[in-house]
Amino acid sequence: MKILIVEDNSIQLEWMNDELARRFPSAKIQECDTEYGFRAAFEKIAADPPDVVLMDVMLNWTHPAEDMEPRPPAIAEAGIWRAGIRCQKMLRGDPRTKDIPVLLYTSLAESSLTAELKEMSPAAYLPKDSNFEPLVREIQSTLKKK
Amino acid sequence: MLLVQTAARQECLSGLCELLRTVAEISGSIGCVLWELAPYTQGGEPRDGRLYVLAQWFHGCNTSATYNLGLDSVTGSAILEQKAMNVGQISTDHRVRDQHPFLKHTHINSFCSAPLTFLDGRKGALNLYRATPFTDAELERLVQMAWLVPELYGNIRDKISFRQIRKINGIMQRVDMTSSPPTHDHVCAALNAIVESVADTFQSMETSLYLRNTQDNPAVFDLTATSLKNHPAKKQYRASSEEGLTGWILSTGTKVRLFDFNHFERDRELIQQQYPGITWKDSLEIQALARARLGLSVADELPPLSFMGCPIMTGHKVLGVIRCAARAREPHYYSERELALLEIIAEQIGHFWVTWLNRREIENENESWRLLVMGMSLMNNFVQKEIKQPNPDVQKMFESALRSIRDAISGADAIDVRLADESSSELRVAAACGRFWEQGSPREIADRRNVRVPLAEPSTTIGARVMKSGVVETLDVRPGEYAGEIFPGMSKVISTPVSTEEGIVGVLGVQSGEGFGRHTPLITELLAQQLGLYHSLASTIRRRYRAELEQLETFEDLQHQLKTPIQQAHARMQMVLQSESLDERLRLDLQKVRGLCGKVRRVAMSLKLFSDLSKKRCIEANRSRAASDGIVKMLIEAASDNSLMVDAKRQIRFSVERESFRMLNTTQVFLDLDLLEQAVNNLLDNAGKYSYANTLVKIYGGVTGKGKFHISVSNKGIPIRPKEAAKLAERGWRGEDAQATGDGTGIGLWIVDHIMRAHDGQLLVIPSNPEGMTEFKLMFPVQEKAIQ
């Protein structure tokens, strides 16, 4: 089983990694921690798609670097607020990845994502919480449906 | 032939006398008189008719024929019977009933009379006088000349008329209306030249022109030009038949010609048959003036004082009147042809005046729009400043708006804005300007402003009606009407609703005594819209400010609730970490938890500081002397916590140069350690976010050459350009590149800047150097004695 985590907070990412490794010992866990990172890795993801994606919504474009890629104007204008939604759109737009279940795992309230949830129809929306159990149950249920 | 040559030489209307002289000389007579029958007797009973001397000539004597004569005279018979009459011996002829003195004084024994018809159809007679009787052949020649004289007189008149019209055209053309309109004085000078020329042509003792100064106020007609120099004419007329002949013309728009207004009372019935309702009072003053002008004594018979006047029209509206009165030379009466010429002149003047009024109106309108734009700009500047206040004052905004725009509202004597009170039962004055509002003592002004307009049903006030209908009202007001709302003497009112998205909130009123410019209602409406906008803006700002205040109070409350548990969590975590029995993994996790607690504590404190600063409260620093150990310990802990918050893969290290703080043992610096911790952590948080991978964040201190203590954080990361350095401490400002790599609100450095101000210090941002290093310095003052 392969799980892709798209999350930019390093402490959150480390914790999710630890928890997933504990709950799904055989799972192969991949990470993307910026929107640019996700886009750069997209071909690789499409070539070997994960079984489930845990997608954060607010993502930085990239890490500070001397040679960092500038944001395309449309993304610069839209900002970081819907970066995860853009990543999910990429998945839905490619026949190789369109059926991968995506669980939106975010601190944003469901009410502030109503339009996106309708449009993108992710497999599930889950608010970030210190209790990891609901996410584990959702992953299990999603994988059963496949 | 001689008559024709004489006529051709004449250049003025009194040339008619020269014609009569030629007629007399041809026939060897000593006098010749041209009589005219008053027109209003035509078709009436003969006894009602009267003959007037139109012109006369007598050789070698200055005596004149009587100026009017009954139809029962020989001349009257000649006209009525259309038959030439020959009186061989006046003293014995039974047909001569009343022998006038002039016949005796001049030793005239005979006269003959030939009827004639003037070119306009009126009847008259040409009489010759001498000592010896006239033969039948001479009578026959007189009959022929009687036929010729009106024709020749007509020619003289036509020539003069043509010249007059050309002259007036010339005067008008010299007044340039193509660019900006000439001044009122300039136009009046041209009209005076016209009036003098008309007086000269018609040989009038007086020619005067009365015109309305605006197109919208029909009430008053001002004396605009007159030929009278020494005795001024009446200054103003109203359109009323009670105001004499001129007032009647103005009120009816009808032209008038009277043979002799000096005998108005005698001829009243006849005159009023033709001009219903016209009135005049015979005036001794006018008689005296006429005598003086003609050099006559009281005993002398006064020649008839003829009158003609024409309305000056624009469409169906009366714009004014031009009148001519009392001819100074013969012919004594204004004829129909002359009235027709005066009518053409009136049309010329009317066209000229309307063109000028229109040009002036356009110019005034342009000026008003220019003033409006300037006023709007001033208004907006003021409002822009006012709306920066958390609680903008609508009244001040409105006062400024009215002051800025008053000059653009031409004709306004009073301008006011009245707003409905909270219960919508009354309108109260929110702002006012104009001389009526500003006159009197401060107490009187205040009392005037305190007058309220009731809004209760039925709507008996203008304000109540406009509040209810939402429709602009432009009213003509009679004296005493709407006493609570309108100043005495005001005749025009514009009342416009002031609306916001929530409905009508008040009324803008403009009052005028003389009338408005054509565009004033439109400007008033625009101003009302602008006032509505300001009202709306001020209400929105007040609402938002209240909401923001509530939000800030909530922040403060939350911060207060968070403070103690977070501090305790942090403190207990410290205790646990100091235990020696912890394994390394647990210690690392606990350190992370401590870092997270620290971060939450700082966020809570940021909330408190943000709330204080947003409410314009200064940050208070509880300063105590900084000790090297305490500062270094805090810095190490902050460095450690922040390094744990950064993604380990990026390999960003934090290091504190302990040695650089040793000088604190000999240097006295006073600071608030909690606030310093907040400031340092904000800087380190930024450094963690924006540093490149595999770099070092350095924290060090020292005293600058200018004697300031500094704590500095340097890192290599997203560059800060010199022009960005000054803006970084502004609230909400974030660098372009920073937005790509880290979330944030742009208030961290704003808070640090205010923390430094609370210490009488400074946040110094040193832009990236060529190696890419950026520095943030917290600069504190040092006690000077201690430096020594």
Interface residues (C-beta under 8 A of the other chain):
Chain A: S10 I11 L13 E14 D33 M58 N60 W61 T62 H63 P64 A65 E66 M68 P70 R71 A76 G79 I80
Chain B: K592 L596 M645 V646 D647 A648 K649 R650 K689 Y690 S691 Y692 A693 G717 I718 D737 Q739 A740 T741 G742 D743 G772
